[in-house]
Amino acid sequence: MKKYLPYLNILGAAACWGCIGLFNRFLMRAGMGAANIVVIRNFGGLVLLTLIFALRERSVFHVKAKHLPIFFGTGVVSMVFFTLCYFKCQELCSLAVSAILLYTAPAMVVLMSAAVFRERVTRRKILALALALLGCSFVTGVWSGDASVTAVGVLFGLGAGFLYALYSIFAPFGLRHYTPFGLRHYTPFTVVYWTFVFGGLGSLFLLDAGEMRTVFADGRMILVALGLIVISTVLPYLLYTNGLARVESGKASILASLEPVVASFVGILAFGEPVSLTVFLGLGCILACVYVLR
């Protein structure tokens, strides 16, 4: 069981990220814009982690100044910029196209990991990657013929996929001994915390305080925001980064393709969205992908 725990961490993270639509939809219906949701996730996550670690694990607050560029990469580049690109793609293209462009990320991670960490590009990885991409295409409905595409939107979508992939490249620099920076080993908790330091503070530039006050006048939205912060932000980053400490970056990114499957089932169960055969085909592909990478 201990052997499979890192894989379960990554799958658990993907499941938590897949629930983000549950909280986002309630906040958006209450009038919250996408930029403020980014602020809630990132800055709210920073506040929560600071409180937790101040009480339980103060060692995470100590890193060397020369290593801060790594956490700028995970926090600002891979967290804030990725979200902005993804939301912009959703404005210009259909949600199906946006999702499938985002999930070019595992392919990018596999290629970058081969170049940076000398991870092998095996036949098993290529097969798993193909199954993951096929599964995502089924789940997002890209084959339905309703997809809308613009050239600029595609560039934003590919940019989102690239920036999303970079977390799986930057984070291992803080987790592993063999790095060009020559740094010592940081714990997954330290990597997550400093990611949120940069991501949380960086996202404040997007804050619309007036809109935030208006939405949070309804106390129920505060509870929804807390759910977003705990379940779909802090918890998955902790799980995924912990898994990255023991699983190759390429494999981890492919396994995270479970996210759109979970998101589809959240839509079906929570919002009564129609059940489609393609969702189950996508689930079958993702499960086959997990089996291939076992």
Disulfide bonds with the S-S distance in Angstrom:
none
